[in-house]
Amino acid sequence: MLAAEIKKTGSLSEPARPSTSSWKSIVEPVEPFLHAVNEQLVQQAREFDPQIVPYAEHALNNAGKHLRPTLVALAAGCFGRPTESHVRAAVIVEMVHLATLVHDDVMDEASIRRGSPTISAKWGNEIAVLFGDCLFAQALKLAASFPTPEVCRAVALATNTVCSGEILQTQQRRIFPAARKDYFRVIEMKTGELFTLSCDLAAFLSEAKPAQRAALREFGSAVGTAYQVYDDCVDLFGSEVEAGKSLGTDLAKGKLTWPVLLAWERATPADRSTLENLILDWQPGNFAPVKGLLAQYDTFAPSVAAIKTHLEQARRALSAVPDSSGREGLLHLLEFIAQQTDNLAV
């Protein structure tokens, strides 16, 4: 995940702009906002039944770098200073995100997340599923505390979309034609949607003009899609040290990501059959021959091109947003993802 990559610092191809080269330089201006988000998340954890609090605290302790709350802060910064309402919105989005991670770990049979046992590994699948449901419900409860139903409606719709995307991806495991047809639609739903929600709520709460709100929604969707394609590439082309996780996990679960789908599309009938069989009857030793087919059919360059295309779409969307520190931060985020993508080739 990019959350692991953001531990790195380095130089861009344009050394005159070093401030764009690290995650720290992006989040430093919004650190007070993120601190407030963390405090409210802790408070939300304490509002659960006392016997459920340990699950909530465990989930929060493994919450990562708060990329989505950072998006809320930066998008709000396009129109002025973020407010307490923006903090609350960021908390809502982060709880929905945590709920999806808890459920993902159950479906993927994951035992470790960010170096700690998953809730399912520590307390069992039944507890994990039910706690994920509690997180969804708590997020909607907090969304309903706004004086307008618009926030609750947006959060409910986004949650529905994310879960629907997960269902579609699960249906399409190991089914190449369906996954090839719907790949970008699925990742826009399961990953891009919460990026979109983050930017959209920030714009709405800042009373942005409709065109500006639409532009930030487009930005969120495009950068979220780029983020997911990048993460898919890390699972195949990255290193375990840099990624902070085992590679090939998507293949082990039958998830067909863009590089694999490109290889399947370009392959001869014989190689296509080989690729299908390697994934249908997955063994750890199959990773090397799959990577060989990815290299044979030159899937890295077009996968990088897909990331850059969506980053450019996000950049164009920001042309409708006022010049501001928030807009500059969002542009730096795009450059940072592009830099990390380029680092995959090193």
TORVO-138012 format. One record per residue (C-alpha): residue in one letter; x, y, z. Coordinates in steps of 0.25 Angstrom, whole numbers, plus 5000, padded with zeros to 4 digits. Each point is the difference from the previous one (the first is absolute). Layout:
+------+------+-------+------+
! rest ! east ! north !   up !
+------+------+-------+------+
!    A !    X !     Y !    Z !
...
+------+------+-------+------+
// end
This chain:
+------+------+-------+------+
! rest ! east ! north !   up !
+------+------+-------+------+
!    M ! 5000 !  5000 ! 5000 !
!    L ! 5004 !  5014 ! 4998 !
!    A ! 4998 !  5002 ! 5015 !
!    A ! 5013 !  4991 ! 5001 !
!    E ! 5007 !  5008 ! 4989 !
!    I ! 4998 !  5013 ! 5007 !
!    K ! 5010 !  4996 ! 5010 !
!    K ! 5010 !  5003 ! 4990 !
!    T ! 5007 !  5014 ! 4996 !
!    G ! 5007 !  5002 ! 4987 !
!    S ! 5003 !  5010 ! 4988 !
!    L ! 4990 !  5003 ! 4989 !
!    S ! 5006 !  5001 ! 4986 !
!    E ! 4998 !  5015 ! 5002 !
!    P ! 5010 !  5003 ! 5012 !
!    A ! 4996 !  5014 ! 5000 !
!    R ! 4987 !  4996 ! 5007 !
!    P ! 5004 !  4991 ! 5012 !
!    S ! 4988 !  5003 ! 5008 !
!    T ! 4992 !  4991 ! 4991 !
!    S ! 5009 !  4988 ! 5003 !
!    S ! 4995 !  4995 ! 5013 !
!    W ! 4987 !  4997 ! 5007 !
!    K ! 5004 !  5008 ! 5012 !
!    S ! 5001 !  5013 ! 4991 !
!    I ! 4985 !  4997 ! 4996 !
!    V ! 4994 !  4997 ! 5014 !
!    E ! 5009 !  5010 ! 5008 !
!    P ! 4990 !  5012 ! 4997 !
!    V ! 4988 !  4992 ! 5004 !
!    E ! 5006 !  4993 ! 5012 !
!    P ! 4991 !  5008 ! 5010 !
!    F ! 4988 !  4995 ! 4992 !
!    L ! 5005 !  4985 ! 5000 !
!    H ! 5003 !  5001 ! 5015 !
!    A ! 4985 !  5005 ! 5002 !
!    V ! 4995 !  4988 ! 4992 !
!    N ! 5008 !  4990 ! 5008 !
!    E ! 4995 !  5006 ! 5013 !
!    Q ! 4985 !  4999 ! 4995 !
!    L ! 5003 !  4986 ! 4995 !
!    V ! 5005 !  4996 ! 5014 !
!    Q ! 4987 !  5006 ! 5006 !
!    Q ! 4991 !  4992 ! 4990 !
!    A ! 5007 !  4988 ! 5004 !
!    R ! 4996 !  5003 ! 5015 !
!    E ! 4986 !  5001 ! 4996 !
!    F ! 4999 !  4985 ! 4997 !
!    D ! 4995 !  4990 ! 5010 !
!    P ! 5012 !  4998 ! 5010 !
!    Q ! 5001 !  4986 ! 4996 !
!    I ! 5002 !  5005 ! 4985 !
!    V ! 5010 !  5011 ! 5003 !
!    P ! 5012 !  4991 ! 4999 !
!    Y ! 4996 !  4996 ! 4986 !
!    A ! 4999 !  5015 ! 4996 !
!    E ! 5013 !  5004 ! 5007 !
!    H ! 5007 !  4989 ! 4992 !
!    A ! 4994 !  5004 ! 4987 !
!    L ! 5004 !  5015 ! 5003 !
!    N ! 5014 !  4996 ! 5004 !
!    N ! 5002 !  4994 ! 4986 !
!    A ! 4993 !  5011 ! 4992 !
!    G ! 5012 !  5004 ! 4992 !
!    K ! 5003 !  5014 ! 4995 !
!    H ! 4986 !  5006 ! 4998 !
!    L ! 5001 !  5002 ! 4986 !
!    R ! 4985 !  5003 ! 4998 !
!    P ! 5000 !  5010 ! 5012 !
!    T ! 5012 !  5007 ! 4993 !
!    L ! 4991 !  5001 ! 4988 !
!    V ! 4989 !  5006 ! 5008 !
!    A ! 5010 !  5010 ! 5006 !
!    L ! 5006 !  5004 ! 4987 !
!    A ! 4987 !  5001 ! 4992 !
!    A ! 4994 !  5009 ! 5011 !
!    G ! 5013 !  5008 ! 4999 !
!    C ! 4996 !  5004 ! 4986 !
!    F ! 4989 !  5009 ! 5006 !
!    G ! 5006 !  5005 ! 5013 !
!    R ! 5003 !  4994 ! 5014 !
!    P ! 4994 !  4986 ! 5003 !
!    T ! 4990 !  5000 ! 5011 !
!    E ! 4995 !  4991 ! 5011 !
!    S ! 4990 !  4995 ! 4990 !
!    H ! 5011 !  4996 ! 4990 !
!    V ! 5007 !  4992 ! 5012 !
!    R ! 4987 !  4993 ! 5003 !
!    A ! 4998 !  4996 ! 4985 !
!    A ! 5014 !  4995 ! 4999 !
!    V ! 4998 !  4991 ! 5013 !
!    I ! 4987 !  4995 ! 4993 !
!    V ! 5008 !  4996 ! 4987 !
!    E ! 5011 !  4994 ! 5008 !
!    M ! 4990 !  4991 ! 5008 !
!    V ! 4994 !  4995 ! 4987 !
!    H ! 5014 !  4997 ! 4994 !
!    L ! 5004 !  4993 ! 5013 !
!    A ! 4987 !  4991 ! 4999 !
!    T ! 5003 !  4996 ! 4986 !
!    L ! 5014 !  4996 ! 5004 !
!    V ! 4995 !  4992 ! 5011 !
!    H ! 4990 !  4993 ! 4991 !
!    D ! 5011 !  4998 ! 4989 !
!    D ! 5009 !  4993 ! 5010 !
!    V ! 4989 !  4990 ! 5003 !
!    M ! 4998 !  4998 ! 4985 !
!    D ! 5015 !  4999 ! 4997 !
!    E ! 5003 !  4991 ! 5012 !
!    A ! 5011 !  5011 ! 5004 !
!    S ! 5007 !  4997 ! 5013 !
!    I ! 5009 !  5013 ! 5000 !
!    R ! 4997 !  5015 ! 4997 !
!    R ! 5011 !  5010 ! 5001 !
!    G ! 5008 !  4991 ! 5009 !
!    S ! 4989 !  4996 ! 5010 !
!    P ! 4989 !  4989 ! 5000 !
!    T ! 4987 !  5003 ! 4993 !
!    I ! 4988 !  5000 ! 5008 !
!    S ! 4995 !  4987 ! 4994 !
!    A ! 5013 !  4993 ! 5003 !
!    K ! 5000 !  5005 ! 5015 !
!    W ! 4985 !  4999 ! 5003 !
!    G ! 4994 !  4991 ! 4988 !
!    N ! 4992 !  5003 ! 4988 !
!    E ! 4987 !  5001 ! 5007 !
!    I ! 5005 !  5011 ! 5009 !
!    A ! 5007 !  5007 ! 4988 !
!    V ! 4988 !  5000 ! 4991 !
!    L ! 4990 !  5005 ! 5011 !
!    F ! 5010 !  5011 ! 5004 !
!    G ! 5002 !  5005 ! 4986 !
!    D ! 4985 !  5001 ! 5000 !
!    C ! 5001 !  5008 ! 5012 !
!    L ! 5010 !  5010 ! 4994 !
!    F ! 4991 !  5002 ! 4988 !
!    A ! 4988 !  5003 ! 5010 !
!    Q ! 5008 !  5009 ! 5008 !
!    A ! 5005 !  5008 ! 4988 !
!    L ! 4985 !  5002 ! 4995 !
!    K ! 4996 !  5004 ! 5015 !
!    L ! 5011 !  5011 ! 4999 !
!    A ! 4996 !  5004 ! 4986 !
!    A ! 4985 !  5001 ! 5005 !
!    S ! 5005 !  5011 ! 5011 !
!    F ! 5002 !  5010 ! 4989 !
!    P ! 4988 !  5010 ! 4999 !
!    T ! 4998 !  4996 ! 4985 !
!    P ! 4997 !  4986 ! 4995 !
!    E ! 5009 !  5003 ! 4988 !
!    V ! 5012 !  4994 ! 5008 !
!    C ! 4993 !  4988 ! 5005 !
!    R ! 4995 !  4997 ! 4986 !
!    A ! 5014 !  5002 ! 4993 !
!    V ! 5006 !  4990 ! 5010 !
!    A ! 4989 !  4990 ! 4999 !
!    L ! 5001 !  5000 ! 4985 !
!    A ! 5015 !  4999 ! 5000 !
!    T ! 5000 !  4989 ! 5010 !
!    N ! 4990 !  4993 ! 4991 !
!    T ! 5009 !  5002 ! 4988 !
!    V ! 5013 !  4995 ! 5007 !
!    C ! 4993 !  4987 ! 5004 !
!    S ! 4994 !  4998 ! 4987 !
!    G ! 5014 !  5001 ! 4993 !
!    E ! 5005 !  4990 ! 5010 !
!    I ! 4989 !  4990 ! 4996 !
!    L ! 5003 !  5002 ! 4985 !
!    Q ! 5014 !  4998 ! 5002 !
!    T ! 4997 !  4987 ! 5008 !
!    Q ! 4991 !  4995 ! 4990 !
!    Q ! 5011 !  5002 ! 4989 !
!    R ! 5011 !  4993 ! 5007 !
!    R ! 5008 !  4991 ! 4990 !
!    I ! 4989 !  5004 ! 4989 !
!    F ! 5009 !  5007 ! 4990 !
!    P ! 4990 !  5005 ! 4990 !
!    A ! 4991 !  5007 ! 5011 !
!    A ! 5012 !  5005 ! 5008 !
!    R ! 5006 !  5006 ! 4987 !
!    K ! 4986 !  5007 ! 4996 !
!    D ! 4997 !  5006 ! 5014 !
!    Y ! 5014 !  5002 ! 5006 !
!    F ! 5000 !  5015 ! 5000 !
!    R ! 4985 !  5001 ! 5004 !
!    V ! 5003 !  4991 ! 5012 !
!    I ! 5012 !  5008 ! 5005 !
!    E ! 4993 !  5013 ! 4998 !
!    M ! 4989 !  4994 ! 5009 !
!    K ! 5008 !  4993 ! 5011 !
!    T ! 5012 !  5010 ! 5001 !
!    G ! 4997 !  5012 ! 4992 !
!    E ! 4986 !  5002 ! 5007 !
!    L ! 5006 !  5004 ! 5014 !
!    F ! 5010 !  5009 ! 4994 !
!    T ! 4988 !  5007 ! 4992 !
!    L ! 4992 !  5000 ! 5013 !
!    S ! 5012 !  5007 ! 5008 !
!    C ! 5001 !  5011 ! 4989 !
!    D ! 4985 !  5002 ! 4999 !
!    L ! 4997 !  5001 ! 5014 !
!    A ! 5011 !  5010 ! 5002 !
!    A ! 4995 !  5009 ! 4988 !
!    F ! 4985 !  4999 ! 5005 !
!    L ! 5004 !  5004 ! 5014 !
!    S ! 5008 !  5011 ! 4995 !
!    E ! 4988 !  5005 ! 4992 !
!    A ! 5008 !  4999 ! 4987 !
!    K ! 4993 !  5003 ! 4987 !
!    P ! 4993 !  4988 ! 4992 !
!    A ! 5011 !  5000 ! 4989 !
!    Q ! 5011 !  5000 ! 5011 !
!    R ! 4994 !  4989 ! 5008 !
!    A ! 4998 !  4992 ! 4987 !
!    A ! 5015 !  5002 ! 4996 !
!    L ! 5004 !  4995 ! 5014 !
!    R ! 4992 !  4988 ! 4998 !
!    E ! 5006 !  4997 ! 4987 !
!    F ! 5014 !  5002 ! 5007 !
!    G ! 4997 !  4991 ! 5011 !
!    S ! 4995 !  4989 ! 4990 !
!    A ! 5012 !  5001 ! 4991 !
!    V ! 5010 !  5000 ! 5011 !
!    G ! 4994 !  4989 ! 5007 !
!    T ! 5000 !  4992 ! 4987 !
!    A ! 5015 !  5003 ! 4998 !
!    Y ! 5003 !  4996 ! 5014 !
!    Q ! 4993 !  4986 ! 4999 !
!    V ! 5007 !  4997 ! 4986 !
!    Y ! 5013 !  5005 ! 5007 !
!    D ! 4998 !  4990 ! 5012 !
!    D ! 4996 !  4989 ! 4990 !
!    C ! 5014 !  5002 ! 4993 !
!    V ! 5007 !  5000 ! 5014 !
!    D ! 4994 !  4986 ! 5002 !
!    L ! 5007 !  4995 ! 4987 !
!    F ! 5012 !  5009 ! 4997 !
!    G ! 5004 !  5006 ! 5014 !
!    S ! 5009 !  4994 ! 5011 !
!    E ! 4995 !  4995 ! 5013 !
!    V ! 5010 !  5009 ! 5008 !
!    E ! 4994 !  5012 ! 4993 !
!    A ! 4986 !  4996 ! 5000 !
!    G ! 5000 !  4995 ! 5014 !
!    K ! 4992 !  4988 ! 4997 !
!    S ! 5001 !  4987 ! 4992 !
!    L ! 4998 !  5001 ! 4985 !
!    G ! 4991 !  4992 ! 4992 !
!    T ! 4989 !  5000 ! 5010 !
!    D ! 4990 !  5004 ! 4989 !
!    L ! 5003 !  4988 ! 4991 !
!    A ! 4999 !  4991 ! 5012 !
!    K ! 4985 !  5005 ! 5002 !
!    G ! 4997 !  4999 ! 4985 !
!    K ! 4999 !  5015 ! 4999 !
!    L ! 5003 !  5004 ! 4986 !
!    T ! 5007 !  5013 ! 4999 !
!    W ! 5004 !  5009 ! 4989 !
!    P ! 5014 !  4995 ! 4996 !
!    V ! 4995 !  4985 ! 5001 !
!    L ! 4988 !  5004 ! 4991 !
!    L ! 5009 !  5007 ! 4990 !
!    A ! 5008 !  4987 ! 4999 !
!    W ! 4988 !  4992 ! 4998 !
!    E ! 4995 !  5009 ! 4989 !
!    R ! 5013 !  5000 ! 4993 !
!    A ! 5004 !  4986 ! 5001 !
!    T ! 4999 !  4989 ! 4990 !
!    P ! 4989 !  4989 ! 5002 !
!    A ! 5011 !  4991 ! 5006 !
!    D ! 5005 !  5010 ! 5010 !
!    R ! 4987 !  5005 ! 5003 !
!    S ! 4996 !  4986 ! 5004 !
!    T ! 5013 !  4999 ! 5008 !
!    L ! 4997 !  5013 ! 5008 !
!    E ! 4986 !  4996 ! 5003 !
!    N ! 5004 !  4986 ! 5005 !
!    L ! 5011 !  5006 ! 5009 !
!    I ! 4990 !  5009 ! 5007 !
!    L ! 4989 !  4990 ! 5000 !
!    D ! 5009 !  4990 ! 5007 !
!    W ! 5008 !  5010 ! 5008 !
!    Q ! 5013 !  4996 ! 5007 !
!    P ! 5010 !  5009 ! 5006 !
!    G ! 5010 !  4995 ! 4989 !
!    N ! 4991 !  5005 ! 4990 !
!    F ! 5004 !  5014 ! 5002 !
!    A ! 5013 !  5000 ! 4992 !
!    P ! 4993 !  4994 ! 4988 !
!    V ! 4989 !  5010 ! 5000 !
!    K ! 5010 !  5011 ! 5001 !
!    G ! 5008 !  4994 ! 4989 !
!    L ! 4987 !  5001 ! 4991 !
!    L ! 4998 !  5015 ! 5005 !
!    A ! 5014 !  5003 ! 4995 !
!    Q ! 4998 !  4992 ! 4987 !
!    Y ! 4988 !  5008 ! 4996 !
!    D ! 5006 !  5014 ! 5005 !
!    T ! 4989 !  5003 ! 5010 !
!    F ! 5008 !  5010 ! 5009 !
!    A ! 5000 !  5012 ! 4991 !
!    P ! 4985 !  5000 ! 4996 !
!    S ! 4997 !  4998 ! 5015 !
!    V ! 5008 !  5012 ! 5004 !
!    A ! 4994 !  5008 ! 4988 !
!    A ! 4986 !  4997 ! 5006 !
!    I ! 5004 !  5005 ! 5013 !
!    K ! 5006 !  5013 ! 4994 !
!    T ! 4987 !  5002 ! 4991 !
!    H ! 4991 !  5000 ! 5013 !
!    L ! 5010 !  5009 ! 5007 !
!    E ! 4999 !  5010 ! 4988 !
!    Q ! 4985 !  4999 ! 5000 !
!    A ! 5001 !  5004 ! 5015 !
!    R ! 5009 !  5011 ! 4997 !
!    R ! 4991 !  5006 ! 4989 !
!    A ! 4988 !  4999 ! 5010 !
!    L ! 5008 !  5010 ! 5009 !
!    S ! 5000 !  5011 ! 4990 !
!    A ! 4985 !  5003 ! 5005 !
!    V ! 5005 !  5002 ! 5014 !
!    P ! 5005 !  5013 ! 5006 !
!    D ! 5015 !  5002 ! 5001 !
!    S ! 5003 !  4997 ! 5015 !
!    S ! 5009 !  4992 ! 5009 !
!    G ! 4990 !  4989 ! 5000 !
!    R ! 5000 !  4999 ! 4985 !
!    E ! 5016 !  5000 ! 5000 !
!    G ! 4999 !  4989 ! 5010 !
!    L ! 4991 !  4992 ! 4991 !
!    L ! 5010 !  5002 ! 4988 !
!    H ! 5012 !  4996 ! 5009 !
!    L ! 4992 !  4987 ! 5003 !
!    L ! 4999 !  4997 ! 4986 !
!    E ! 5015 !  5002 ! 4997 !
!    F ! 5003 !  4991 ! 5012 !
!    I ! 4992 !  4989 ! 4995 !
!    A ! 5006 !  5002 ! 4986 !
!    Q ! 5014 !  4999 ! 5007 !
!    Q ! 4997 !  4988 ! 5007 !
!    T ! 4995 !  4993 ! 4988 !
!    D ! 5013 !  5004 ! 4993 !
!    N ! 5007 !  4994 ! 5011 !
!    L ! 4994 !  4986 ! 4997 !
!    A ! 5009 !  5000 ! 4988 !
!    V ! 5013 !  5002 ! 5008 !
+------+------+-------+------+
// end
